[in-house]
Amino acid sequence: MDRQVFETELKRDGYDEVVTGNTQGPKHNAEHSHPYDVRAMVLDGAITLAWEGKTQTYRPGEIFTMARNCPHTETFGPEGAVTLAGRKHL
């Protein structure tokens, strides 16, 4: 999916904030949660997420979703990652 289509779908689906994240690697974010639902697409690099007993790495063009208040960890390799994320607040 391309970036423009993804952003259009986020807005259509009620994600009220769209942000581009640029995380330099290597980096590990300890377990935390967010007070909003997330749907994100990796634009460059890779991010490994661990939650609900699963670990998965997402690469360019891949999309992940996560419910608000879901405890998770984030790990970025040496290349870091650029993501386009929608946030759906209450």
HUTA-V906788 format. One record per backbone hydrogen bond with DSSP energy under -0.5 kcal/mol. NH is the residue of the N-H (numbers start at 0). CO is the residue of the C=O. If there is no record, write none. Layout:
nh: [NH/NH]
co: [CO/CO]
//
This chain:
nh: [5/6/7/8/9/10/11/12/13/14/15/15/16/18/20/20/22/23/25/26/28/29/31/36/37/38/39/40/41/42/43/45/46/47/48/48/49/50/53/55/57/59/60/61/63/65/68/69/70/71/72/73/74/75/76/79/80/81/82/83/84/84/85/86/87/88]
co: [1/2/3/4/5/6/7/8/10/9/13/86/86/84/18/82/80/21/75/75/73/27/71/87/65/85/63/83/61/81/81/79/57/74/46/55/72/53/50/48/46/44/41/58/39/37/33/66/68/31/49/28/47/26/45/76/22/43/20/40/18/82/38/16/36/86]
//
